[in-house]
Amino acid sequence: MAPIVKAYLLYGSDNPIDGIVLDVILRKVREIKRATGINVPFPEDSKSIIDTIAQALLVNPDRRISTHKVENQLSFDFDDFDEAKAAKLEASDKMDRMAEQEKTSRSIFAQNAIEAHEIEADLKEADEATGDPQAVREFVFTTVNNLLGAQIAEFDKGYKLFANNLPPALRSTLATEEQLLVSFDSPTPKGYQYIGRNHPFVEQLCQLVLANTISRRGKHAARSAVIRTDAVTIKTTILLFRVRNVIESRKQDHQIVAEEMMVWGYRGTGSDGDYLTSSEAKELLMSAQPTSNLTPQTRSSFLENECQQLELLQEQFDRVAEERSQHLVDAHERFSKLMDRKRFQIVHSVLPMDVIGVYILLPDGGKG
């Protein structure tokens, strides 16, 4: 690699078309960029401007433009070439209008005024809720291999999906081959199909598992579990809630329904007041592994007792729902204040929250 990279610009010193391009595109674009920070393209109808100059040259081929240097900058003089002068003014005027339109657009949407730190936490929460590439990979791996009886395995630069045993609804979202090379990362290796969180295969897989789980039919995930694990030192219960809230504008008759899944939990019994944060509960749910076996009767007994306790915690569950509602409203207001100045308020939380899953972690070697 050369220590110094040189760039050269070749142009016709007496070519009016090159003069227009250099004087308008390079100089005008730089001026607008320095003044506003906006990059504007050459006008879309630039061909008609160049055609005008070309036709003028055909009528009088002796026409020329003169050049001179001002502070080491090349300057073009179009005074003796009226068509070229008019073309330059027309192109310059259009670029000024385009720059003004871009400034107006930025003012309306105000993205350039958003301070990243003001909504950084909200963006991280949104990304976590929708799933990053690692979450998508783990979900697809676990579901395909353990639940659907199909197979996906690491292969060369990505993964190989054996689609033979996939349900028809899932097969329809993929290519027709029995064995597919897929990747969960972008940029995607050549010859591999990218599967991200918005891919129809992932969306259909989520809908299939969730619908079957709620209706308790077909291939579905467990809505309850009781395990012994060394991840806890006291009996810990983790709950998966479906939270729904109705939000409306304070100034307009406009409503939005926000729905999400939330993980929450507590140590000991719910009446002890030793509650887990959502992030703590999620971390335990994702990381805790069984370390010893439990008989079906023991699992059933713990689960039955815990479900009875849940009925006594409805007031606490409602408080959790209200706190989550206010959290969502605060996030809406932060974003809306930056974008369109609209303000939102909670109309009500849809209570009670739906309990989608109950997972009990017992300390290994203890009685909980």
PEQUI-V638361 format. One record per residue. N is the residue number from 1. D_FIRST is the distance of its C-alpha to the first C-alpha in whole Angstrom. Layout:
N_D_FIRST / N_D_FIRST
//
This chain:
1_0 / 2_4 / 3_6 / 4_9 / 5_9 / 6_12 / 7_15 / 8_18 / 9_21 / 10_24 / 11_27 / 12_31 / 13_32 / 14_36 / 15_35 / 16_37 / 17_35 / 18_32 / 19_33 / 20_35 / 21_32 / 22_30 / 23_33 / 24_33 / 25_30 / 26_28 / 27_30 / 28_33 / 29_30 / 30_29 / 31_32 / 32_33 / 33_30 / 34_31 / 35_35 / 36_35 / 37_32 / 38_32 / 39_30 / 40_32 / 41_32 / 42_33 / 43_37 / 44_37 / 45_40 / 46_37 / 47_38 / 48_42 / 49_41 / 50_39 / 51_42 / 52_44 / 53_42 / 54_42 / 55_45 / 56_46 / 57_44 / 58_46 / 59_49 / 60_48 / 61_45 / 62_46 / 63_45 / 64_41 / 65_40 / 66_39 / 67_36 / 68_36 / 69_33 / 70_34 / 71_32 / 72_29 / 73_30 / 74_31 / 75_34 / 76_36 / 77_40 / 78_42 / 79_45 / 80_46 / 81_45 / 82_47 / 83_46 / 84_42 / 85_43 / 86_45 / 87_42 / 88_40 / 89_42 / 90_43 / 91_39 / 92_39 / 93_42 / 94_41 / 95_38 / 96_40 / 97_42 / 98_39 / 99_38 / 100_41 / 101_42 / 102_39 / 103_40 / 104_43 / 105_42 / 106_40 / 107_43 / 108_45 / 109_43 / 110_42 / 111_39 / 112_37 / 113_40 / 114_40 / 115_39 / 116_37 / 117_39 / 118_42 / 119_42 / 120_39 / 121_42 / 122_43 / 123_40 / 124_40 / 125_43 / 126_43 / 127_40 / 128_42 / 129_45 / 130_43 / 131_41 / 132_37 / 133_35 / 134_37 / 135_40 / 136_40 / 137_39 / 138_42 / 139_44 / 140_44 / 141_43 / 142_47 / 143_48 / 144_48 / 145_48 / 146_51 / 147_53 / 148_53 / 149_53 / 150_49 / 151_46 / 152_43 / 153_40 / 154_37 / 155_35 / 156_32 / 157_29 / 158_32 / 159_36 / 160_39 / 161_42 / 162_45 / 163_47 / 164_50 / 165_52 / 166_51 / 167_54 / 168_54 / 169_53 / 170_49 / 171_49 / 172_49 / 173_46 / 174_44 / 175_43 / 176_46 / 177_44 / 178_46 / 179_43 / 180_40 / 181_36 / 182_36 / 183_33 / 184_34 / 185_31 / 186_28 / 187_26 / 188_28 / 189_27 / 190_28 / 191_31 / 192_33 / 193_35 / 194_34 / 195_37 / 196_37 / 197_40 / 198_41 / 199_41 / 200_45 / 201_45 / 202_44 / 203_47 / 204_49 / 205_49 / 206_49 / 207_52 / 208_54 / 209_54 / 210_55 / 211_58 / 212_59 / 213_59 / 214_61 / 215_63 / 216_63 / 217_63 / 218_61 / 219_58 / 220_57 / 221_56 / 222_58 / 223_60 / 224_61 / 225_60 / 226_62 / 227_60 / 228_60 / 229_57 / 230_56 / 231_54 / 232_57 / 233_59 / 234_62 / 235_63 / 236_60 / 237_61 / 238_58 / 239_59 / 240_57 / 241_58 / 242_58 / 243_58 / 244_59 / 245_59 / 246_60 / 247_58 / 248_60 / 249_59 / 250_61 / 251_61 / 252_62 / 253_63 / 254_60 / 255_59 / 256_57 / 257_57 / 258_55 / 259_55 / 260_53 / 261_53 / 262_53 / 263_54 / 264_56 / 265_58 / 266_60 / 267_61 / 268_65 / 269_67 / 270_66 / 271_69 / 272_68 / 273_65 / 274_62 / 275_60 / 276_56 / 277_53 / 278_52 / 279_49 / 280_51 / 281_53 / 282_49 / 283_48 / 284_51 / 285_51 / 286_48 / 287_48 / 288_51 / 289_52 / 290_56 / 291_57 / 292_60 / 293_63 / 294_65 / 295_68 / 296_69 / 297_72 / 298_70 / 299_67 / 300_69 / 301_72 / 302_69 / 303_67 / 304_71 / 305_72 / 306_68 / 307_69 / 308_72 / 309_71 / 310_68 / 311_71 / 312_72 / 313_69 / 314_69 / 315_69 / 316_66 / 317_64 / 318_65 / 319_64 / 320_60 / 321_60 / 322_61 / 323_58 / 324_56 / 325_57 / 326_57 / 327_53 / 328_52 / 329_54 / 330_52 / 331_49 / 332_50 / 333_51 / 334_48 / 335_46 / 336_49 / 337_49 / 338_46 / 339_46 / 340_49 / 341_51 / 342_54 / 343_55 / 344_57 / 345_59 / 346_61 / 347_64 / 348_64 / 349_63 / 350_64 / 351_66 / 352_66 / 353_63 / 354_63 / 355_62 / 356_60 / 357_59 / 358_61 / 359_59 / 360_61 / 361_59 / 362_62 / 363_61 / 364_61 / 365_64 / 366_66 / 367_68 / 368_66
//
